[in-house]
Amino acid sequence: MEQQKLRELLETLHEELGQLGSVDEKTGEVLATLKDDISKLVEGGNEAVDEESMTERLNDAVGHFEEKHPRLSMMIQHVLDSLARMGL
């Protein structure tokens, strides 16, 4: 059940990331990394990514998007919460 919820959250987050439009260089790098992590999780499951570094990157992204994109920041935090509930 939690795995399905995580998959839905990741797909929604991926869609949201795709709708940001033009962004600065740093934001573009953060987006590219998040999209890559999300794709790996959705396609390959937990074994496809280094969970510790991915969690760190997600936490960094929450801080990066918090001011200008609070909705996106909140969605990333929901993904982190879901991963934590799964023991990742």
Order of alpha helices (4+ residues) and beta strands (2+ residues): alpha-alpha-alpha-alpha
